[in-house]
Structure formats: structure tokens, C-alpha cells
Amino acid sequence: MDPAKLILDGKEYELPIVVGSEKEVGIDISKLRGTTGAITADSGYGNTGSCLSTITFINGEKGILRYRGYPIEEIAKSASFTEVIHLLVYGHLPNKQELEELTNQLKSHRELPKGMKSFFDAFPTTAHPMAVFSSMISALSTFYPAAKDEEEVNLNVIRLLAKQAALAAYAYKHSVGQPYVDPRSDLTYTQDFLHMMYAEPPKAYEVPEVLDEALNLLLILHADHEQNCSTSTVRMVGSSQANLYASMSAGVGALWGPLHGGANQAVIEMLEMIRKDDMNFKKYTDMAKDKSSGFRLMGFGHRVYKNFDPRATILKEVAAKVLEGLGIEDPLLEIAKNLEKIATEDEYFLQRGLYPNVDFYSGIIYRAMGIPTDMFTVMFALGRMAGWISQWKEMRADPKGRIYRPRQVYMGETQRPFVPVDKR
Ligand code: CMC
């Protein structure tokens, strides 16, 4: 493709084009400031391609999501989360031997380092589990200091993916005042997490298949989503060559916000509000349309998807199945479906391309699984960890990689003389 032409202050410049494997066009402005003295202004980075990546492809107009070329619908139907970890982190689907190897590695690193369990006790039982989870990931770097070579980096990757299940489950156990349950190496990754969450020794706990399957699917659907806020944070922090744990802990912080992963918690709180308000849908859609209210329909809208979010389509179907499988009737599912119907027929939402996103139905499934609302975003993080790690590794391996350092257009005061405070 021919270079783009930019005319600035009457002078013409050529800007090279980068074309992606799905024919996405990027105008390369990396030399823009050097040649023109100008920078681009793109608040919220909505038009900025911050990297070249081979991991995840999204076409927001067509509702396409693929991990390393595989459609999310196909992966969701038949893969295990461990296979998806392999696909994202190592770049290809594992063969039988590779899958066994990864499974065994993840099993052998599940235990937390000695003494770490007592850290949980120091947090207030009212602490938000995202705060505990993020702190504990960061704390892992006190046990496993910065990796000296690739082998050690890879070991830290396994340690984190293996131990995150206990970190999340113990954050929950601490909040409900129950003893921490040791991991069991005879269980799969997802079964073991559920066991650490729900077992109350000495009582035996059999992991229900329906929970295991639902968790596997939820982790897969959340595993990666290209350059979203938390992933960009992970890359940003990692670009300074900060260690794996510091980078991932920062990712958890970014995910926590209600405009990002924290929306799954906010959706349930919103649906509860509607229920308590006698199903007054109109009040809430009206409020969402009124900018001065500060209220948005949570679980609605997406920076990239403008038609539908394929993850939400899958989750809507699965929510009904999980509830049925567990024999649970949750009025929030009906409320969610009604709200979706009303909003998607409303001009305001149609015009702006606002549809349910991944967070709209996921909370209903988590609730049915017995996961408390403030753990929802931790569940999102457990899945997304695979994506964050793959993106972090890709960033580090980029020979052209530089520290992330955006510029700004300064709008403040120009130079003025400093006047000391009159202290008399
Ligand atoms: N309810 C009401 N209006 C909305 C909503 C909403 N949920 N989302 C966007 N809008 C309006 C917004 O007010 C703006 O209107 P106008 O053009 O009149 O000013 C227009 O739609 C475009 O919105 P935007 O804020 O410029 O869009 P964005 O790409 O910056 O934000 C978003 C994307 C997801 C943050 C936003 O849609 C939102 O706040 N949604 C609710 C929170 C949510 O569900 N977040 C989870 C996102 S998916 C999971 C993840 O990956 O994090």
C-alpha cells in the first residue's frame, strides 16, 4: 500500500503503512515527531496501535474474536483452560506430550511458598479480594526475585499461573473466615480451584461437573482480549523491565475498575437495584441516557465491539444451562434478558452500537456457582492472566521494543515567575 500523505503547515510528509495479516491498516507515525515536530493527539488511545501482535484478533464490527487464529466459539466448545494457556503463552496448541508436561508443571507449583498463607491473615476480612489478589501477586516477587535469564522467566510464569488459583481461593477463604485448603495434585486446574474455594475439611468435597465445565469456559472466554486497559498496563509496566509479578499485579489493579473487569460486579449490583425497584427498567435506561446522572448501563458497550460481543453471546446461552444444571432459578437472569431487549431496541443504544459485553451475563453464572459478587473480578483476572503473560512475553521478545512513554499536549500555564509565600 502506498504511504499516507500528511500535509502540515503547508508541507507534505509521507508516512509508511503497516498492514496486518487481517488487512488492518496502520499509519506508522513512529518518526512523526522527528520529521515534523508534531505528535498525534489521541486521548484514550482509541486510534493508537501500541504494538504489533500475533496473539489475539478482534473485528469489532463483525463480532469476531480469535486466539492465535482459532475462533473463540471453537475454542470454547472443546478446549481446556490449560490448552488455552499453552496456546496463548507458547504460541501453539499443545500436542499430547506438551499438554501433559504443562499440566504436571502447573500441578507441581500449586503450593504457596512457606509462610505466605499467614500474609492473608493480616488483611481485614472486609478487604476487597482484588486488593488481596493484587498484593499477593506482588508479594510473590519477594520469594522469587527478578529472573536472570529466560529459563527463570519461564519458571516464574509457571509459578504464577499455578499459584494464582490458591491466591484467589485464599482471598475468598479469608473473607469468610474459613481455613485455607491445600491444593490437591490429583485434580485438574479448574477442579482444584473449586476445591480450594469450597472444601471445608474434614468434610469431603466432590467438585460438581457443571461447576467445573462452567469455570473452564469462563476462564477461556476471559483469557485474552488484545490491547485493553489492563493488558496495556501490563505491557506498560513490563516495558520498563519490571519483573513479571510487578507487571501482573499492576494488570490486576487496572482490571479492577468498573469500566473494565469490575463491570461484572457492577452488573449484578445494577440488576439487584432494578429488582428492588419493581423492575422499573425505564428509570434505568433513562438514567443511562442522561449524561448528567453519571450512571451507565453496566455490562453494556465496548470500545471495540459495535455490533455484538461474541463472548456475551456464548455466556447468555451458558447462563441458562448452568442455572438449569444446578437447579437454580435466578430472577436476575430474566431481568438481564429484559434489560437487554429493551436497551437493544432503544435508539440511544442502537445509534451508539451499545450491546451486552462479556460482563453482562458472566456475573449470573458466577452467582449460580456460589462465587460472591466481590470475587467476580478476581475470576476475570484468573482467566486473563494467561493473556497478560503472553502479551508481556511478546513485548519483551520484541527486538524493537522500547519503554512505553507517550507524550502529551501541554495545556497549562506558560512560564511565569515564582513568587515566594509572604511568611511575615
Ligand atoms: N451506558 C450508557 N451510555 C453509554 C454506555 C453505557 N454502558 N457506554 C457508552 N455509552 C455512551 C457514551 O455516553 C457515549 O455517548 P455520546 O457519544 O453521546 O457521548 C457513547 O456511548 C460512546 O461511549 P464512550 O464512553 O466514548 O465509549 P468508550 O469506548 O470510551 O467506552 C466502555 C467503552 C466499555 C468503557 C463503555 O461502553 C462503558 O462505560 N460501559 C459500561 C462499563 C462496562 O460494561 N465495562 C466493561 C467493558 S467489557 C469488559 C472489559 O474488557 O473490560
Residues whose N, C-alpha, C, O or C-beta is under 5 A from the ligand:
A	BS01	CMC	N228 P258 L259 H260 G261 A263 A288 R296 L297 M298 G299 F300 G301 H302 R303 R352 N357 V358 D359
